[in-house]
């Protein structure tokens, strides 16, 4: 086995070879391009589902029923998704994950404040 395979770097080389076959973003054809733009909307609106939780937490100043381990884990996962979206230049993933991270961090801070 070569040093490249021993270190697991052959996967990176395979990805480089395949990456030239990736579709452009947004896609040049109508329906796919429309779907790409729809995903921008989904990326922005999905995290907004957390707003009622954030507003309720800070208005009532009560964290009862909120699990710090759960929200902490979700926040940590979104850090990784944000990095993934940045590294792979995937705007919908980057936008959505960054927004989720901000809102989830707000919830984690609220849990610490109002526990």
DOGU-314428 format. One line per 4 residues: number of its first residue (from 1); their letters; for each residue x, y, z of N, C-alpha, C, O. Coordinates in Angstrom, 1 decimal, padded with zeros to 4 digits. Atoms other than C-alpha are relative to their C-alpha. Layout:
REM DOGU-314428
NUM = a = X Y Z X Y Z X Y Z X Y Z; ...
END
This chain:
REM DOGU-314428
1 = xxxx = 000.8 -001.2 000.0 000.0 000.0 000.0 000.9 001.2 000.0 001.9 001.3 000.7; -000.8 -001.3 000.1 001.2 003.5 -000.8 -000.3 000.8 001.2 -001.2 000.6 002.0; 000.1 -000.9 -001.1 001.7 006.2 001.8 -001.4 000.7 -000.1 -002.0 001.0 000.9; 001.2 -000.8 000.2 -001.3 008.1 000.3 -001.2 -000.9 000.5 -002.1 -000.3 001.2
5 = xxxx = 001.1 000.8 -000.4 -003.6 005.1 000.9 000.0 -000.3 001.5 -001.0 -000.3 002.2; -000.2 000.3 -001.5 -002.2 004.4 004.4 -000.5 001.2 000.8 -001.1 001.0 001.8; 000.5 -001.2 -000.7 -003.0 008.0 005.4 -001.5 000.4 -000.3 -002.0 001.3 000.3; 001.4 -000.3 000.4 -006.5 007.9 003.8 -000.2 001.1 -000.9 -001.3 001.6 -001.1
9 = xxxx = 000.0 -001.1 000.9 -005.6 010.6 001.4 -000.6 -000.3 -001.4 -000.8 000.6 -002.2; 000.5 000.4 001.3 -006.8 008.6 -001.6 -001.4 000.5 -000.2 -001.8 000.7 -001.4; 001.3 -000.5 000.1 -010.3 009.7 -000.9 -000.1 001.5 -000.5 -000.9 001.9 -001.3; -000.1 -001.4 000.5 -009.3 013.4 -001.4 000.3 000.0 -001.4 -000.3 000.8 -002.2
13 = xxxx = -000.3 000.0 001.4 -007.8 012.5 -004.7 -001.2 -000.4 -000.8 -001.4 000.1 -001.9; 001.2 000.4 000.7 -010.9 010.7 -005.8 -001.0 001.1 -000.1 -001.6 001.3 -001.1; 000.9 -001.1 000.0 -013.0 013.7 -004.8 000.4 001.1 -001.0 -000.4 001.6 -001.7; -000.5 -001.0 001.0 -010.8 016.0 -006.8 -000.3 -000.4 -001.4 -000.7 000.4 -002.2
17 = xxxx = 000.3 000.5 001.3 -011.3 013.8 -009.8 -001.5 000.2 -000.4 -001.8 000.5 -001.5; 001.5 000.0 000.2 -015.1 013.7 -009.4 -000.5 001.4 000.0 -001.5 001.7 -000.6; 000.5 -001.4 -000.2 -015.4 017.4 -008.5 -000.2 000.7 -001.3 -000.9 001.7 -001.4; 000.1 -000.7 001.3 -014.9 018.5 -012.1 -001.4 -000.4 -000.6 -001.7 000.3 -001.6
21 = xxxx = 001.2 000.4 000.6 -018.2 016.7 -012.9 -001.2 000.6 000.8 -002.4 000.3 000.4; 001.1 -000.6 -000.7 -020.3 018.7 -010.4 -000.7 001.1 -000.8 -000.1 001.8 -001.6; 000.8 -001.0 000.7 -023.1 020.9 -011.7 000.3 001.3 000.5 000.7 001.5 001.7; -000.2 -001.4 -000.4 -022.7 024.6 -011.6 -001.1 000.4 000.9 -002.2 -000.2 000.9
25 = xxxx = 001.0 -000.4 -001.0 -024.6 026.4 -008.9 -000.2 001.5 -000.1 000.9 002.2 000.0; 001.2 000.7 000.4 -027.1 027.8 -009.6 000.1 -000.7 -001.3 000.8 -000.2 -002.2; -000.1 000.8 001.2 -027.8 025.3 -012.3 -000.4 000.9 -001.2 -001.3 001.8 -001.1; 000.3 -000.8 001.2 -027.9 026.8 -015.9 -001.4 -000.3 -000.6 -001.9 000.5 -001.3
29 = xxxx = 001.3 000.3 000.6 -031.2 025.0 -016.8 -001.2 000.4 000.9 -001.1 000.3 002.2; 001.1 -000.6 -000.7 -034.6 026.4 -015.8 -000.5 -000.7 001.3 -000.5 000.0 002.3; 000.7 000.6 -001.2 -036.3 023.9 -013.4 001.1 -000.3 001.1 000.7 000.0 002.3; -001.1 000.2 -001.0 -033.0 023.0 -011.6 000.4 001.3 000.6 000.6 001.4 001.8
33 = xxxx = -000.4 -001.3 -000.5 -032.1 026.6 -011.3 -001.1 000.6 000.9 -000.8 001.1 002.0; 001.1 -000.4 -000.8 -035.6 027.4 -009.9 000.1 -000.7 001.4 -000.2 -000.1 002.4; -000.1 000.8 -001.3 -035.1 024.6 -007.3 001.2 000.5 000.8 001.1 000.6 002.0; -001.2 -000.5 -000.7 -031.6 026.0 -006.4 -000.4 001.3 000.7 -000.1 001.5 001.9
37 = xxxx = 000.4 -001.2 -000.7 -033.2 029.4 -005.7 -001.1 -000.3 001.1 -001.1 000.5 002.1; 000.9 000.3 -001.0 -036.0 027.8 -003.8 000.7 -000.4 001.3 000.3 -000.1 002.4; -000.8 000.5 -001.2 -033.4 026.2 -001.5 000.7 001.2 000.7 000.9 001.1 001.9; -000.5 -001.2 -000.7 -032.0 029.7 -000.8 -001.2 000.5 001.0 -000.9 000.8 002.1
41 = xxxx = 001.1 -000.3 -000.8 -035.5 030.5 000.5 -000.2 -000.9 001.2 -000.4 -000.4 002.3; 000.1 001.0 -001.1 -035.6 027.3 002.6 001.1 000.3 001.0 000.9 000.1 002.2; -001.1 -000.2 -000.8 -032.2 028.1 003.9 -000.2 001.2 001.0 000.2 001.2 002.1; 000.2 -001.2 -000.8 -033.3 031.5 005.2 -001.2 -000.2 001.0 -001.2 000.2 002.1
45 = xxxx = 001.2 000.1 -000.8 -036.8 030.5 006.5 000.0 -001.1 001.0 -000.6 -001.0 002.0; -000.1 001.2 -001.0 -036.0 027.1 008.2 000.4 000.4 001.4 -000.2 000.1 002.4; -000.4 -000.3 -001.3 -034.0 028.6 011.0 -001.0 000.9 000.8 -001.0 001.0 002.0; 001.0 -000.9 -000.7 -036.8 031.1 011.7 -001.0 -000.7 000.8 -001.7 -000.1 001.6
49 = xxxx = 000.9 000.9 -000.8 -038.8 028.2 013.1 000.4 000.0 001.5 -000.4 -000.3 002.3; -000.4 000.0 -001.4 -036.7 028.6 016.2 -000.3 001.4 000.7 -000.2 001.5 001.9; 000.4 -001.2 -000.6 -037.8 032.2 016.8 -001.0 000.0 001.1 -000.8 000.6 002.1; 000.9 000.0 -001.2 -040.8 031.4 018.9 000.6 -000.6 001.2 000.3 -000.1 002.3
53 = xxxx = -000.7 000.6 -001.2 -038.6 029.3 021.2 000.9 001.1 000.6 000.9 001.2 001.8; -000.9 -001.0 -000.5 -036.1 032.1 021.5 -000.8 001.1 000.7 -000.5 001.6 001.8; 000.9 -001.1 -000.6 -038.8 034.8 022.1 -000.6 -000.5 001.3 -000.6 000.3 002.3; 000.6 000.5 -001.2 -040.6 032.6 024.6 001.0 -000.1 001.2 000.6 000.2 002.3
57 = xxxx = -001.0 000.2 -001.0 -037.4 031.8 026.5 000.3 001.4 000.7 000.4 001.5 001.9; -000.5 -001.3 -000.5 -036.4 035.5 026.9 -001.2 000.8 000.5 -001.0 001.7 001.4; 001.1 -000.7 -000.5 -039.9 036.8 027.5 -000.4 -000.5 001.4 -000.7 000.2 002.3; 000.4 000.6 -001.3 -040.8 034.3 030.3 001.2 -000.1 001.0 001.0 -000.2 002.2
61 = xxxx = -001.2 000.2 -000.8 -037.2 034.0 031.6 000.0 -001.3 000.7 000.4 -001.4 001.9; 000.0 001.3 -000.5 -037.8 030.4 032.2 000.5 -001.0 -001.0 000.0 -001.1 -002.1; -000.6 001.0 000.9 -035.8 027.5 030.8 -000.5 -001.4 000.3 000.0 -002.4 -000.2; 000.6 001.3 -000.4 -038.0 024.8 032.2 -000.4 -000.7 -001.3 -001.0 -000.1 -002.2
65 = xxxx = 000.3 000.7 001.2 -038.4 022.1 029.6 001.0 000.0 -001.1 000.8 -000.7 -002.2; -001.1 -000.1 001.0 -035.3 023.0 027.6 001.2 -000.8 000.5 001.6 -000.6 001.6; -001.1 000.9 -000.3 -032.5 020.5 027.6 001.3 000.6 -000.5 001.5 000.7 -001.7; -001.3 -000.5 000.4 -029.0 022.0 027.7 000.8 -001.0 -000.8 001.4 -000.6 -001.8
69 = xxxx = -000.8 000.9 000.9 -027.3 018.8 026.4 -000.6 -000.1 -001.4 000.2 -000.1 -002.4; 000.6 000.1 001.3 -029.8 018.7 023.5 000.4 001.2 -000.8 000.9 001.1 -002.0; -000.3 -001.3 000.7 -029.4 022.4 022.5 001.5 000.2 -000.2 001.9 000.7 -001.2; -001.5 -000.1 000.2 -025.6 022.3 023.1 000.5 -000.9 -001.1 001.3 -000.5 -001.9
73 = xxxx = -000.4 000.9 001.1 -025.3 019.2 020.8 -000.4 000.6 -001.3 000.3 000.5 -002.3; 000.4 -000.5 001.3 -027.4 020.8 018.1 000.8 001.2 -000.4 001.1 001.4 -001.6; -000.9 -001.2 000.3 -025.3 024.0 018.3 001.3 -000.5 -000.5 001.8 000.1 -001.5; -001.3 000.5 000.4 -022.1 022.0 018.0 -000.1 -000.6 -001.4 000.8 -000.4 -002.2
77 = xxxx = 000.2 000.6 001.3 -023.5 020.1 015.0 000.0 001.1 -001.0 000.5 000.9 -002.1; 000.2 -001.0 001.0 -024.4 023.3 013.3 001.3 000.8 -000.3 001.5 001.4 -001.3; -001.3 -000.5 000.3 -020.8 024.6 013.7 000.6 -000.8 -001.1 001.2 -000.2 -002.0; -000.6 000.8 001.0 -019.7 021.7 011.7 -000.6 000.2 -001.4 000.0 000.2 -002.4
81 = xxxx = 000.7 -000.2 001.3 -022.4 022.2 009.0 000.4 001.4 -000.6 000.5 001.5 -001.8; -000.3 -001.3 000.5 -021.5 025.9 008.8 001.4 -000.1 -000.6 001.6 000.5 -001.7; -001.4 000.1 000.6 -017.8 025.0 008.2 -000.1 -000.8 -001.3 000.6 -000.5 -002.3; 000.2 000.8 001.2 -018.9 022.3 005.7 -000.5 000.9 -001.2 000.0 000.8 -002.3
85 = xxxx = 000.6 -000.9 001.0 -021.0 024.9 003.8 001.0 001.0 -000.5 001.0 001.3 -001.7; -001.0 -000.9 000.4 -018.1 027.3 003.8 001.1 -000.6 -000.9 001.4 -000.1 -001.9; -001.0 000.7 000.7 -015.5 024.8 002.7 -000.4 -000.4 -001.4 000.3 -000.4 -002.4; 000.5 000.6 001.3 -017.6 023.3 -000.1 -000.8 001.1 -000.8 -001.3 000.8 -001.9
89 = xxxx = 000.6 -001.1 000.7 -019.0 026.7 -001.1 -001.5 -000.3 -000.4 -001.9 -000.2 -001.6; 001.4 000.4 000.2 -022.6 025.6 -000.7 -000.9 001.1 000.7 -001.1 000.9 001.9; 000.7 -001.1 -000.7 -024.6 028.8 000.0 -001.2 -000.3 000.8 -001.3 000.1 002.0; 001.1 000.3 -000.8 -027.8 027.3 001.2 000.4 -000.7 001.3 -000.2 -000.4 002.4
93 = xxxx = -000.5 000.6 -001.2 -026.0 025.1 003.7 000.7 001.0 000.9 000.4 000.9 002.1; -000.7 -001.0 -000.8 -023.8 027.9 004.9 -001.0 001.0 000.6 -000.9 001.2 001.8; 001.0 -001.0 -000.5 -026.7 030.4 005.3 -000.9 -000.7 001.1 -001.0 -000.1 002.2; 000.9 000.7 -000.9 -029.0 027.9 007.0 000.7 -000.4 001.3 000.2 -000.1 002.4
97 = xxxx = -000.7 000.4 -001.1 -026.4 026.5 009.3 000.5 001.1 000.9 000.5 001.0 002.1; -000.5 -001.1 -000.7 -025.0 029.8 010.3 -001.2 000.7 000.8 -001.0 001.1 002.0; 001.1 -000.5 -000.6 -028.5 031.1 011.1 -000.5 -000.9 001.2 -000.8 -000.4 002.3; 000.3 001.0 -001.1 -029.3 027.9 013.1 000.9 000.2 001.2 000.5 000.2 002.3
101 = xxxx = -001.1 -000.1 -001.1 -026.0 028.3 015.0 -000.3 001.3 000.9 -000.2 001.2 002.1; 000.3 -001.2 -000.8 -026.9 031.9 016.0 -001.2 -000.2 000.9 -001.1 000.2 002.1; 001.2 000.1 -000.8 -030.4 031.1 017.2 000.2 -001.1 001.1 -000.3 -000.9 002.2; -000.2 001.0 -001.1 -029.3 027.9 019.0 000.9 000.5 001.1 000.8 000.1 002.2
105 = xxxx = -000.9 -000.6 -001.0 -026.5 029.7 020.7 -000.8 000.9 000.9 -000.6 001.0 002.1; 000.9 -000.9 -000.8 -029.1 032.3 021.8 -000.8 -000.8 001.0 -001.0 -000.4 002.2; 000.7 000.9 -000.9 -031.1 029.4 023.3 000.9 -000.5 001.1 000.5 -000.5 002.3; -000.9 000.5 -001.0 -028.1 027.9 025.0 000.3 001.0 001.1 000.4 000.8 002.3
109 = xxxx = -000.3 -001.1 -001.0 -027.2 031.3 026.6 -001.2 000.2 000.9 -001.1 000.4 002.1; 001.2 -000.2 -000.8 -030.8 031.7 027.7 -000.2 -001.1 001.0 -000.7 -000.9 002.2; 000.1 001.1 -000.9 -030.8 028.2 029.3 001.0 000.3 001.2 000.6 000.1 002.4; -000.9 -000.3 -001.1 -027.7 029.2 031.3 -000.5 001.2 000.9 -000.3 001.1 002.1
113 = xxx = 000.4 -001.1 -000.8 -029.2 032.5 032.3 -001.2 -000.3 000.9 -001.3 000.2 002.0; 001.3 000.2 -000.6 -032.7 031.2 033.3 -000.2 -001.4 000.6 -001.3 -001.7 000.9; 000.1 001.4 -000.6 -032.0 027.7 034.7 -000.3 000.1 001.5 -000.5 -000.9 002.1
END
